[in-house]
Amino acid sequence: MRKLLKITGVTLGILLLVALVAPMALRGKISDIVKREANGMLAAKLDFERLNISLLRHFPHASVELKGLTLVGAGRFEGDTIAAASRISVVVDLMSLFGDSGFEVTKVILASPSLHAHKLEDGAVNWDVMKPSDEAAPAETEEIAGGESSEGGSAFRLSVRDFRISDASIRYEDDSTGMRFSTTPLSLRLRGDLSADHTSLDLKMKAGALRLVSGGIPLLSDAESEFEASIDADLANGRYTFSENRLRLNAIELTLDGWAETGDESVNLDMRAACEEVQFKDVLSLVPVLYTRDYRGLQASGELSMSLWAKGEMRGSTLPAFEFKTEVRDGSFRYASLPAGVTDIGLDLSVTNPGGTMDRTVVDLSKFGFNMAGNTVAATLYATNLASDPTFRASASGRVDLGTVGKVYPLEKGTELGGRIAVDAQVSGRMSDIEKNRYDKLGAKGTLVVEELGLTLPQLPDVKIRRAAATISPAALTLGEFGLTVGRSDVEANGQLTNYIGYMLRGDRLSGRLYVQSDCLDLNELLSSATSAPAAGEPDGEPADAAEEVAAATEPLVVPQNLDLSLNADLKEVLFRKMTLSDVSGEIRVSGGAVSLERLSLGAFGGKATASGRFSTAGEHPSLSLAASMSKGSFAKTFEQLEVVQKLAPVFEKTGGDYSLSLDLSTALDASLSPDLGTLTASGELRSEHIEIQNLKAFDALATALKNDRLRRIEARDVAVRFAVRDGRVTTQPFDLQLGDVAVNLGGSTGLDQTIDYTARVSLPDNGILQTVDVGIGGTFTDPKVSLDVKQAAEQAVKNVVDEQIQKLTGSESLSDEVAKQAENLRAEAERAGNKLIEAAREQRTKLVEAAASKGALAKLAAEKAGDKLISEAEKQAENLRTEAERQIEKLTSSTD
């Protein structure tokens, strides 16, 4: 007995040691296999923070746990997180870890997973992460560690009996259709042996905060859903039988019965869904605008019937026979706190197909109508041939006093509605006739009249439509009159739109011409209202999440590409940013994702301007090209109202007077529609009859350096400056400024960083020494650096002094006459005149230096150099006199001979 206990103890110790050591030995193997499988199959990048293995937690099974798992897209979805999970636990049959036939997975648990599915406009999807078959890991003849054979078979064998998801977040975005779906949290549990030929599957799922938006219309908002199902699964034959299944969406519960059988390329089914004891109020719970506002206080009555069945084979484009019917009789609802309700609600809708193609589907809304506090509305719709050539007929009629809406529906505090809307319209035809512009084969007639409509919303400007009247025909929608006021802005318009049916049904190009008038158009108020308005599907005005809020805030304005409109504008006042534009008139075209200005004239910056240009959002980034001219514009107003001038021409802040301008400009724009100054290129000419500049630090520094206070205040006339903007710098060609008796020739450049690089040639009034000085002006506008060209200034001063003094001391005519008359005294006279010239030069040098000493070091240095040069020149002239005397003597001698 003692021996048996000893053997048992040793055995248990060995087993415990194996249980502790084996996970560490197998961890690397499992991690390598998981990553190798992922790298072999996925184009996206799969990663995880940590992998743990335990042989004790689910003994006799092993458990593998991944923490911090992420799946990040590649290519066009580079950096997008497609899936993430804080923890994934997988329970594996222990013995399968030691073989090469694959791992047997029995349980999977996903904790807090997050899934983001995104479909682009061109159909590309971020979940297409599997590598093409020719890119998969090559199947080689040698065996691969971890159980993958030379045949390329997977090392995993699925035998899941328990699959769980908790606190999941799912988000789907389809840019091609504008659909958005999200839910959080979502929990799911699936039990059953998926490796057996025949098994029973139990499924339970619960989802909260369901949100569905399609085409900008909220279909679900903050809804709840539950699904419980018991499925008899014949996995060997692919047949699934549903029983005891319940689906709840908000307050509506449906049961699902029948079977489905999958084949190689087809599905056979016989399924039915039905509602039991459905009240009309339960249907209203699906309407977001009703369900999200005081739903508990909603009283409703009426009869509802709903049925759905499908039977037959679904193969390729072939559909089984199906029918969906719903009918509402004598429906009504009323909020207990309000004086009136909506009555006589009637609905009769069926969607049927006898089996075959999608074209055999018939959508028939034969009745829809209601009475709202004495206002009646009715509509019908019939459509078929949905796939090949949709055929339709629709009608709408009614008259609504919007002032009664507040009597039947609890509006937000501060919200007011008023006015009347009357509509009576019918439309019918085929989509092919719309595509080929065969409007004569369409049926379309009716009228729409809006009178005294008023809308007041919290934190938004009031909206008022004084009157709008439109008539429709197959070819055009004619707007006879339209008067709108939004906050401070008012608009009067009339005109005609063509192809409006194709635009509304298919998003085709809408064409037309409108005539627009306004006394005031405050674009700042309108744009601010647009960015603060509630997003579609968000009744409370709150975005679905912070990411959407940021995206909405940074999303740039986009000009629709399916518009071809011409607007003849007559706008008395337009406010945009800090600019006030007046008397704006001309043609504005909207076409192909761009807005073009043609022959536009306006008042701006205190002057008059004309402009032609193009603003486009059709490319990767918004862009602007503009050709403009300005007359009598104010420097001060231009600086105050244009941020781009504040950055590129800060000198405007200190400039008084008016200017004229010719400008050609092109630039990319950022999300706020401000110029991207790094891409801005421009050229033009600025002219002014009278410019006044004072308190400019660069000229203050120049005046200090030259000891001339007249340079501190610039007042010039008839100035013309040619300029160019490129690579973030404004470059001006040299231009002249006449500042009283001081002339300045100035040229250089200004940068985005406020750096300046100018060269000025200053012509000073006659002071006996310096007359022209070249000055370099660098640094910044707030901290300028001035440098003088001392060498050139000294050389110029020397030349001026020498030329003047030589003329005063010699006089060419008197010397030659004296030599001619007294040939015998030429040598003595030349010697005496030369000595006199040198002595006078020395005296003059002394006077120059003494006079310049009080004017500064620069003037003294120039005087010393000028004096030295004067003496040198005098000595040369003395030698020339002696030489000339000898030549004259020789000449006199030869003439005597």
RAFEN-V859613 format. One record per backbone hydrogen bond with DSSP energy under -0.5 kcal/mol. CO is the residue of the C=O (numbers start at 0). NH is the residue of the N-H. E is the energy in kcal/mol with one decimal. If there is no record, write none. Layout:
<<CO:NH:E> <CO:NH:E>>
//
This chain:
<<0:4:-2.5> <1:5:-2.0> <2:6:-2.4> <3:7:-2.7> <4:8:-2.7> <5:9:-2.3> <6:10:-2.5> <7:11:-2.8> <8:12:-2.3> <9:13:-2.4> <10:14:-2.7> <11:15:-2.7> <12:16:-2.5> <13:17:-2.8> <14:18:-2.6> <15:19:-1.7> <16:20:-2.7> <17:21:-3.2> <18:22:-0.5> <20:24:-1.7> <21:25:-2.6> <22:26:-2.0> <23:27:-0.6> <25:29:-2.8> <26:30:-2.7> <27:31:-2.4> <28:32:-2.2> <29:33:-2.7> <30:34:-2.3> <31:35:-2.6> <32:36:-2.9> <33:37:-2.3> <34:38:-3.0> <35:39:-2.1> <36:40:-1.5> <37:41:-3.1> <39:136:-0.8> <40:130:-3.0> <43:45:-0.6> <44:71:-2.4> <46:69:-2.6> <49:66:-2.3> <51:64:-2.7> <53:62:-2.8> <55:58:-1.2> <57:60:-2.8> <59:93:-0.7> <60:57:-0.6> <61:91:-3.4> <62:53:-2.3> <63:89:-3.2> <64:51:-2.7> <65:87:-2.7> <66:48:-2.1> <66:49:-1.4> <68:84:-2.1> <69:46:-2.3> <70:81:-2.3> <70:82:-1.5> <71:44:-2.7> <72:78:-1.2> <73:76:-1.8> <74:77:-1.6> <76:79:-2.2> <79:72:-3.1> <79:81:-0.8> <81:115:-2.6> <82:70:-2.8> <83:113:-3.0> <84:68:-1.5> <85:67:-1.5> <86:110:-3.0> <87:65:-3.1> <88:108:-2.7> <89:63:-3.5> <89:91:-0.5> <90:105:-3.1> <90:106:-1.2> <91:61:-2.7> <92:95:-0.5> <92:96:-0.6> <93:96:-1.3> <94:97:-1.2> <95:98:-0.7> <102:104:-0.7> <102:156:-3.4> <103:92:-2.7> <104:158:-1.6> <105:160:-3.3> <105:161:-1.1> <106:90:-2.7> <107:163:-2.5> <108:88:-2.6> <108:110:-0.5> <109:111:-0.5> <109:165:-2.0> <110:85:-1.1> <110:86:-1.3> <112:168:-2.1> <113:83:-1.7> <114:170:-2.0> <116:172:-2.3> <117:125:-2.0> <118:174:-3.2> <119:122:-1.8> <123:119:-3.1> <124:127:-0.8> <126:128:-2.1> <128:42:-4.4> <128:43:-0.7> <131:134:-2.1> <131:135:-0.7> <132:135:-0.6> <137:139:-0.8> <143:146:-1.3> <143:147:-0.8> <146:148:-0.6> <147:143:-2.1> <148:151:-1.7> <154:102:-2.5> <156:104:-1.5> <159:193:-2.0> <160:191:-1.7> <161:107:-2.5> <162:189:-3.1> <163:109:-2.6> <164:187:-2.4> <165:111:-2.2> <165:112:-0.5> <167:184:-0.6> <167:185:-1.1> <168:114:-2.9> <169:182:-2.1> <170:116:-2.9> <171:180:-2.6> <172:118:-2.9> <172:174:-0.5> <173:176:-0.6> <173:177:-1.9> <173:178:-0.8> <176:214:-0.5> <177:215:-0.6> <178:173:-2.6> <179:212:-2.7> <180:171:-3.3> <181:210:-2.3> <182:169:-2.4> <184:207:-1.9> <185:167:-2.6> <186:205:-2.3> <187:164:-3.0> <188:203:-2.0> <189:162:-3.1> <190:201:-2.1> <191:193:-1.0> <192:195:-1.2> <196:234:-0.8> <196:235:-1.8> <198:200:-0.5> <198:232:-2.6> <200:202:-0.5> <200:230:-2.9> <201:190:-2.2> <202:228:-2.6> <203:188:-2.3> <204:226:-2.6> <205:186:-2.5> <206:224:-2.4> <207:183:-1.8> <209:222:-2.1> <210:181:-1.9> <211:218:-2.8> <211:219:-1.9> <212:179:-2.6> <213:216:-1.9> <215:217:-0.5> <216:213:-2.4> <216:218:-0.6> <219:211:-2.1> <222:209:-3.0> <223:249:-2.8> <224:206:-2.8> <225:247:-3.1> <226:204:-2.4> <227:245:-2.9> <228:202:-3.0> <229:231:-0.5> <229:242:-1.7> <230:200:-3.1> <230:232:-0.9> <231:233:-0.6> <231:240:-2.5> <232:198:-2.6> <232:234:-1.1> <233:236:-0.5> <233:237:-1.3> <233:238:-1.8> <237:261:-3.1> <238:233:-3.4> <239:259:-2.4> <240:231:-2.8> <241:257:-1.1> <242:229:-1.1> <244:255:-0.7> <245:227:-2.6> <246:253:-3.1> <247:225:-2.2> <248:251:-2.1> <251:248:-2.8> <252:275:-0.6> <253:246:-2.8> <254:273:-1.7> <255:244:-0.5> <256:271:-2.7> <257:241:-3.1> <258:269:-2.4> <259:239:-3.4> <260:267:-2.9> <264:315:-0.5> <265:262:-3.3> <266:313:-2.9> <267:260:-3.5> <268:311:-2.4> <269:258:-1.7> <270:309:-2.3> <271:256:-2.4> <272:307:-1.7> <273:254:-2.5> <276:278:-0.5> <278:281:-0.8> <278:282:-1.2> <279:283:-1.8> <280:284:-0.9> <282:285:-1.9> <283:286:-1.5> <285:287:-0.8> <286:289:-1.3> <286:290:-3.0> <287:291:-2.0> <289:292:-1.0> <293:296:-0.7> <294:297:-1.6> <296:298:-0.5> <296:335:-2.3> <298:333:-2.8> <300:331:-2.2> <301:279:-0.6> <302:328:-2.3> <304:326:-2.3> <305:274:-0.8> <306:324:-2.4> <307:272:-3.0> <308:322:-2.1> <309:270:-2.6> <310:320:-1.9> <311:268:-2.2> <312:314:-0.6> <313:266:-1.9> <314:317:-2.7> <317:314:-1.1> <318:355:-2.2> <320:310:-2.8> <321:352:-2.2> <322:308:-1.8> <323:350:-2.5> <324:306:-2.3> <325:348:-2.5> <326:304:-2.1> <327:346:-1.8> <328:302:-2.2> <330:344:-2.9> <331:300:-2.1> <332:341:-2.4> <333:298:-3.2> <334:337:-2.0> <340:342:-0.5> <340:372:-1.1> <341:332:-2.2> <342:370:-2.9> <344:330:-2.4> <345:368:-1.7> <346:327:-2.7> <347:365:-1.3> <347:366:-1.1> <348:325:-2.3> <349:363:-2.7> <350:323:-2.3> <351:361:-2.6> <352:321:-2.2> <355:318:-4.0> <356:359:-1.3> <357:360:-2.1> <357:385:-0.5> <358:384:-1.5> <361:351:-2.0> <361:363:-0.6> <362:382:-2.4> <363:349:-1.6> <363:365:-1.1> <364:380:-2.0> <366:347:-2.2> <367:378:-2.4> <368:345:-2.2> <369:376:-2.0> <370:342:-2.8> <370:372:-0.7> <371:374:-1.6> <374:371:-3.5> <375:398:-1.7> <376:369:-1.8> <377:396:-2.5> <378:367:-0.6> <379:394:-1.8> <380:364:-3.2> <381:392:-1.9> <382:362:-2.9> <383:390:-2.7> <384:388:-0.9> <389:430:-2.3> <390:383:-1.9> <391:428:-2.3> <392:381:-2.2> <393:426:-2.5> <394:379:-1.9> <395:424:-2.7> <396:377:-2.6> <397:422:-2.5> <398:375:-0.5> <399:401:-0.8> <399:420:-2.4> <400:403:-2.2> <401:404:-1.3> <403:406:-1.3> <403:407:-0.7> <404:407:-1.4> <404:408:-2.1> <406:339:-2.1> <408:410:-1.1> <411:414:-2.3> <415:455:-2.6> <417:453:-2.5> <418:401:-2.4> <418:402:-0.6> <419:450:-2.5> <420:399:-2.9> <421:448:-2.6> <422:397:-2.0> <423:446:-1.7> <424:395:-2.4> <425:444:-2.2> <426:393:-3.0> <427:442:-2.6> <428:391:-2.5> <429:433:-1.3> <430:434:-2.4> <431:435:-1.7> <432:437:-3.0> <433:436:-1.3> <436:438:-1.5> <437:440:-1.6> <438:441:-1.4> <441:443:-0.6> <442:427:-2.7> <443:473:-0.5> <444:425:-2.5> <445:471:-2.0> <446:423:-2.0> <447:469:-2.5> <448:421:-2.6> <449:467:-2.7> <450:419:-2.5> <452:464:-2.7> <453:417:-1.7> <454:462:-2.9> <455:415:-2.0> <456:459:-1.7> <461:486:-2.9> <462:454:-3.0> <463:465:-0.6> <463:484:-3.2> <464:452:-2.1> <465:451:-2.4> <466:482:-1.7> <467:449:-3.1> <468:479:-1.8> <468:480:-1.2> <469:447:-2.3> <470:477:-2.7> <471:445:-0.7> <474:498:-1.0> <475:472:-2.2> <475:477:-0.5> <476:478:-0.6> <476:496:-2.7> <477:470:-2.1> <477:479:-0.9> <478:494:-2.0> <480:468:-2.1> <481:492:-2.3> <482:465:-1.8> <482:466:-0.7> <483:490:-3.1> <484:463:-3.2> <485:488:-2.5> <488:485:-2.4> <490:483:-2.9> <491:516:-2.9> <492:481:-0.7> <493:514:-2.9> <494:478:-2.4> <495:512:-1.8> <496:476:-3.0> <497:510:-1.7> <498:502:-1.6> <499:503:-2.2> <500:504:-2.5> <501:505:-2.3> <501:506:-0.7> <501:507:-2.0> <502:506:-0.9> <508:510:-0.5> <509:563:-3.1> <510:497:-3.0> <511:565:-1.9> <512:495:-2.1> <513:515:-0.5> <513:567:-2.6> <514:493:-1.2> <515:569:-1.7> <516:491:-2.9> <517:571:-3.3> <519:489:-2.3> <520:522:-1.2> <520:574:-2.6> <521:525:-1.8> <522:526:-2.9> <523:527:-2.1> <524:528:-1.9> <525:529:-2.0> <526:530:-1.9> <527:531:-1.3> <528:532:-0.9> <534:537:-2.3> <536:538:-0.5> <537:540:-2.1> <544:548:-1.8> <545:549:-2.5> <546:550:-2.4> <547:551:-2.7> <548:552:-1.8> <549:553:-1.8> <550:554:-1.4> <557:559:-0.6> <559:562:-0.6> <559:592:-1.1> <560:591:-0.5> <561:509:-2.9> <562:591:-0.9> <563:511:-1.5> <564:589:-2.9> <565:513:-2.9> <565:567:-0.6> <566:568:-0.8> <566:587:-3.0> <567:515:-2.4> <568:585:-1.5> <569:517:-1.9> <569:571:-0.5> <570:583:-3.0> <571:582:-2.2> <572:520:-2.4> <573:575:-0.5> <573:580:-3.2> <574:522:-1.9> <574:523:-0.8> <575:578:-2.5> <578:575:-1.8> <580:573:-2.9> <581:602:-3.6> <582:584:-0.5> <583:570:-3.3> <584:600:-2.8> <585:568:-2.5> <586:597:-2.5> <587:566:-3.2> <588:590:-0.5> <588:595:-3.1> <589:564:-2.6> <590:593:-1.0> <592:616:-2.7> <593:590:-2.5> <593:595:-0.5> <594:614:-3.2> <595:588:-2.5> <596:612:-1.5> <597:586:-2.2> <599:610:-2.6> <600:584:-2.4> <601:608:-3.2> <602:581:-2.4> <603:606:-2.5> <604:633:-3.3> <606:603:-1.7> <607:630:-2.6> <608:601:-2.5> <609:628:-2.1> <610:599:-2.0> <611:626:-3.1> <612:596:-2.5> <613:615:-0.5> <613:624:-2.2> <614:594:-3.5> <615:622:-2.4> <621:668:-2.9> <622:615:-2.3> <623:666:-2.4> <624:613:-2.7> <625:664:-2.9> <626:611:-2.1> <627:662:-2.7> <628:609:-2.0> <629:660:-2.7> <630:607:-2.2> <632:658:-2.1> <633:637:-2.2> <634:638:-2.2> <635:639:-2.1> <636:640:-2.0> <637:641:-1.8> <640:577:-0.5> <640:642:-0.6> <641:645:-1.5> <642:646:-1.5> <643:647:-2.3> <644:648:-2.8> <648:651:-2.1> <649:652:-1.7> <650:653:-1.1> <651:654:-1.1> <653:693:-1.1> <655:691:-1.9> <656:634:-1.6> <658:632:-2.7> <659:686:-2.9> <660:629:-3.0> <661:684:-1.5> <662:627:-2.5> <663:682:-1.9> <664:625:-2.9> <665:680:-2.7> <666:623:-2.8> <667:675:-3.2> <669:672:-2.1> <673:669:-2.5> <674:676:-1.2> <675:678:-2.4> <675:679:-0.7> <679:727:-0.5> <680:665:-2.4> <681:724:-3.0> <682:663:-2.4> <683:722:-2.4> <684:661:-1.9> <685:720:-3.3> <686:659:-3.1> <687:718:-2.9> <688:717:-0.8> <689:657:-0.6> <690:715:-2.2> <691:655:-4.0> <692:713:-3.5> <694:696:-0.6> <695:698:-0.6> <695:699:-2.1> <696:700:-2.4> <697:701:-1.5> <698:702:-2.6> <699:703:-2.0> <700:704:-2.1> <701:705:-2.1> <702:706:-0.7> <702:707:-2.1> <707:710:-1.8> <708:711:-1.6> <709:712:-0.5> <711:694:-0.6> <711:713:-0.5> <712:714:-0.6> <713:692:-3.0> <715:690:-3.0> <718:687:-2.5> <720:685:-3.1> <721:732:-2.4> <722:683:-2.0> <723:730:-3.4> <724:681:-1.8> <725:728:-1.5> <727:751:-1.3> <728:725:-2.2> <728:730:-0.6> <729:749:-2.1> <730:723:-2.1> <731:747:-1.5> <734:745:-3.0> <736:738:-0.7> <736:743:-3.2> <737:739:-1.0> <738:741:-1.8> <741:738:-3.4> <742:762:-3.3> <743:736:-3.3> <743:745:-0.5> <744:760:-2.5> <745:734:-2.5> <746:758:-2.9> <747:731:-3.1> <748:756:-2.2> <749:729:-3.0> <750:753:-1.8> <753:780:-1.4> <754:750:-2.5> <756:748:-1.5> <757:776:-3.1> <758:746:-1.5> <759:761:-0.6> <759:774:-3.4> <760:744:-2.2> <760:762:-0.5> <761:763:-0.7> <761:772:-2.7> <762:742:-1.8> <770:763:-2.3> <772:761:-3.2> <773:788:-2.0> <774:759:-3.1> <775:777:-0.5> <775:786:-2.5> <776:757:-2.8> <777:784:-2.1> <778:755:-2.3> <782:779:-1.3> <784:777:-3.3> <786:775:-3.2> <787:789:-1.4> <788:792:-2.0> <789:793:-2.6> <790:794:-2.2> <791:795:-2.3> <792:796:-2.3> <793:797:-2.6> <794:798:-2.1> <795:799:-2.3> <796:800:-2.5> <797:801:-2.8> <798:802:-2.2> <799:803:-1.9> <800:804:-2.9> <801:805:-2.7> <802:806:-1.4> <803:807:-1.8> <804:808:-2.5> <805:809:-2.0> <805:810:-0.5> <810:814:-1.3> <811:815:-1.4> <812:816:-1.9> <813:817:-1.9> <814:818:-1.9> <815:819:-1.9> <816:820:-2.0> <817:821:-2.3> <821:824:-1.0> <822:825:-1.1> <824:828:-2.7> <825:829:-2.9> <826:830:-2.4> <827:831:-2.7> <828:832:-3.0> <829:833:-2.3> <830:834:-2.3> <831:835:-2.2> <832:836:-2.1> <833:837:-2.3> <834:838:-2.6> <835:839:-2.3> <836:840:-2.0> <837:841:-2.0> <838:842:-2.1> <839:843:-2.6> <840:844:-2.2> <841:845:-1.9> <842:846:-2.1> <843:847:-2.5> <844:848:-2.3> <845:849:-2.2> <846:850:-2.4> <847:851:-1.9> <848:852:-1.4> <849:853:-0.5> <851:854:-1.6> <852:855:-0.9> <855:859:-2.2> <856:860:-2.8> <857:861:-2.3> <858:862:-2.4> <859:863:-2.6> <860:864:-2.2> <861:865:-2.4> <862:866:-3.0> <863:867:-2.6> <864:868:-2.2> <865:869:-2.1> <866:870:-2.4> <867:871:-2.4> <868:872:-2.7> <869:873:-2.5> <870:874:-2.7> <871:875:-2.0> <872:876:-2.6> <873:877:-2.6> <874:878:-2.1> <875:879:-2.3> <876:880:-2.4> <877:881:-2.0> <878:882:-2.5> <879:883:-3.2> <880:884:-2.7> <881:885:-2.2> <882:886:-2.2> <883:887:-2.9> <884:888:-2.8> <885:889:-2.7> <886:890:-2.2> <887:891:-3.5> <888:892:-3.2> <889:893:-2.5> <890:894:-2.4> <891:895:-2.0> <892:896:-2.1>>
//
